[in-house]
């Protein structure tokens, strides 16, 4: 039960924050800035590296008691900073932050969707006196809802399957105090540490059912907020 709670928090906090960061950055990159290909590659790079063991180890070192984050905090005058990955109150937050940092893949998809929105809509809105904020919520968001829907489905499924980050950051224990005990990590412990393959197989089927249910819910509610050209 604890592993399900931890996983749900990770999915339903990390995924919206990741998609929000990806969308905002895609909007910025879509403003016709110079060296777009370079910036697009730089921001996409974390998506390629974020799931690797090396980045997870680097993350654990950065948020350790004597890591880079605390060193910067001490330089700014903060004292008695905790070891973020060893504190039950903040350990999961560091992994969620790592998940948000890997926004490159949905960002590229958002950027492709923004490029498909006809400029004549923005020109007409400008003539009518619409502000940039109004154009974003009245034109960009409605026309981008199919892309948002695609990214939501894809990233929710990926988040439910996250394993490497929690395994490496927690040292494979799901600690401290099971605060980073992801469902997939608990499944791994049952199957490959305790060799309880029957229990682990049942957990895998349950994960499949959970992902299928949330995917079906996403498809059902999409007809109320996803808009297509027709």
C-alpha positions in Angstrom: 0.0 0.0 0.0 2.8 2.4 0.8 4.5 1.7 -2.5 1.2 2.6 -4.3 0.9 5.8 -2.4 4.5 6.8 -3.1 4.0 6.0 -6.8 0.8 7.9 -7.1 2.4 11.0 -5.5 5.3 10.7 -7.9 3.0 10.4 -11.0 0.4 13.0 -10.1 2.8 15.6 -8.9 5.8 15.0 -11.1 4.0 14.5 -14.4 2.0 17.8 -14.4 5.1 19.8 -13.3 7.1 18.1 -16.0 4.5 18.9 -18.7 4.1 22.5 -17.5 7.9 23.1 -17.7 8.0 21.4 -21.1 5.1 23.6 -22.5 6.4 26.9 -21.1 9.9 26.2 -22.5 8.4 25.1 -25.9 6.5 28.4 -26.0 9.7 30.4 -25.4 11.7 28.4 -28.0 8.8 29.0 -30.5 9.4 32.8 -30.5 11.8 32.7 -33.4 15.0 32.9 -31.3 18.4 32.4 -32.9 20.3 29.1 -32.6 17.0 27.2 -32.0 18.4 23.9 -33.1 21.2 24.2 -30.5 18.9 25.1 -27.6 16.4 22.4 -28.6 19.2 19.8 -28.5 20.5 21.1 -25.1 17.1 20.9 -23.5 16.3 17.5 -25.0 19.6 16.1 -23.6 18.2 15.5 -20.1 15.5 13.2 -21.5 18.2 11.0 -22.9 20.3 11.0 -19.8 17.7 11.3 -17.0 16.9 7.6 -16.8 20.5 6.5 -16.7 22.3 5.2 -13.6 25.1 7.8 -13.9 22.7 10.7 -13.7 20.9 9.1 -10.7 24.2 8.7 -8.9 25.1 12.3 -9.7 21.7 13.4 -8.4 22.3 11.5 -5.1 25.6 13.2 -4.7 24.2 16.6 -5.5 21.4 16.3 -2.9 23.5 14.6 -0.2 24.4 16.1 3.1 27.6 17.5 1.7 26.4 17.8 -1.8 26.5 20.7 -4.3 23.0 21.9 -3.3 23.9 22.3 0.4 27.3 23.8 -0.5 25.5 26.5 -2.5 23.0 27.0 0.3 25.7 27.5 2.8 27.4 30.1 0.5 24.0 31.9 0.5 23.9 31.9 4.3 21.7 28.9 5.1 22.7 26.7 8.0 21.9 23.2 9.2 20.7 22.1 5.8 19.5 18.4 5.7 20.7 15.6 3.5 17.9 15.9 1.0 18.0 12.3 -0.2 18.4 10.9 3.4 15.5 12.9 4.8 12.1 11.1 4.6 10.3 14.4 4.1 12.4 15.5 1.1 13.7 12.3 -0.5 10.7 11.8 -2.8 10.8 15.4 -3.7 14.4 15.1 -5.1 13.3 12.2 -7.3 10.3 14.2 -8.5 12.6 17.1 -9.3 14.8 14.7 -11.4 11.6 13.6 -13.2 10.6 17.2 -14.0 14.2 17.9 -15.2 13.7 15.3 -18.0 11.2 17.5 -19.8 13.0 17.4 -23.1 10.9 14.7 -24.9 7.5 16.3 -24.3 9.0 19.7 -25.0 10.0 18.6 -28.5 6.5 17.3 -29.1 5.0 20.5 -27.8 7.3 22.6 -30.0 6.2 20.5 -33.1 2.6 21.2 -32.2 3.1 24.9 -31.8 4.7 25.1 -35.2 1.5 23.7 -36.7 -0.8 26.4 -35.3 -1.6 28.9 -38.2 -0.3 32.4 -37.5 -3.4 34.0 -39.0 -5.2 33.2 -35.7 -2.7 35.2 -33.7 -2.8 38.0 -36.3 -6.6 38.2 -36.1 -6.5 38.2 -32.3 -3.9 41.0 -32.3 -6.1 43.1 -34.6 -9.0 42.6 -32.2 -6.8 43.7 -29.3 -6.2 40.4 -27.5 -3.2 40.3 -25.2 -0.5 37.7 -25.4 -1.9 36.0 -22.3 -5.4 35.9 -23.9 -3.9 34.5 -27.1 -2.2 31.8 -25.1 -5.3 30.6 -23.3 -7.8 31.3 -26.2 -5.8 30.1 -29.2 -2.6 28.2 -28.2 -4.0 25.9 -25.5 -7.3 24.9 -27.3 -5.4 24.1 -30.6 -2.7 22.3 -28.7 -5.0 20.0 -26.7 -4.4 17.0 -28.9 -0.7 17.3 -28.3 -1.2 17.8 -24.6 -3.4 14.7 -24.5 -0.8 12.7 -26.2 1.9 13.8 -23.8 -0.3 13.2 -20.8 -1.0 9.6 -21.8 2.6 8.9 -22.7 4.2 10.5 -19.6 1.7 9.0 -17.1 2.5 5.5 -18.5 6.3 6.2 -18.3 6.0 7.6 -14.7 4.2 4.5 -13.5 7.1 2.4 -14.8 9.9 4.6 -13.2 12.5 2.5 -11.5 16.1 3.5 -12.0 15.9 6.8 -10.2 14.4 5.4 -7.0 16.7 2.3 -7.1 19.9 4.3 -7.4 19.0 7.3 -5.2 17.8 5.1 -2.4 20.5 2.5 -2.8 17.9 -0.1 -3.7 16.2 0.0 -0.3 13.4 2.5 -1.0 14.5 4.5 2.0 14.7 6.5 4.1 11.6 5.1 5.9 10.2 3.7 2.6 9.7 7.3 1.4 11.0 6.4 -2.1 9.6 2.8 -2.3 8.2 3.0 -5.8 5.8 0.2 -6.8 8.3 -1.1 -9.4 11.1 -1.0 -6.8 9.0 -3.1 -4.4 8.2 -5.5 -7.3 11.9 -5.8 -7.9 12.7 -6.5 -4.3 10.0 -9.2 -4.1 11.0 -10.9 -7.3 14.7 -10.6 -7.5 15.8 -10.0 -3.9 13.4 -12.3 -2.0 12.7 -14.5 -5.0 9.0 -14.5 -4.4 8.2 -14.7 -8.1 4.5 -15.4 -7.6 3.9 -12.2 -5.6 6.1 -10.2 -8.0 4.1 -11.5 -11.0 0.8 -10.6 -9.3 2.2 -7.1 -8.7 3.2 -6.8 -12.4 -0.3 -7.7 -13.5 -1.8 -5.2 -11.0 0.5 -2.5 -12.4 -0.7 -3.4 -15.9 -4.3 -3.1 -14.8 -3.6 0.3 -13.0 -1.9 1.7 -16.1 -4.7 0.5 -18.3 -7.4 2.0 -16.1 -5.7 5.4 -16.0 -5.1 5.3 -19.8 -8.8 4.5 -20.3 -9.8 7.3 -18.0 -7.6 9.7 -20.0 -9.2 8.6 -23.3 -12.7 8.9 -21.8 -12.3 12.4 -20.4 -10.4 13.6 -23.5 -13.7 14.1 -25.4 -14.6 16.9 -23.0 -11.4 19.0 -23.3 -9.5 17.8 -26.5 -10.4 19.8 -29.6 -9.6 18.9 -33.2 -9.8 20.9 -36.4 -13.0 19.3 -37.4 
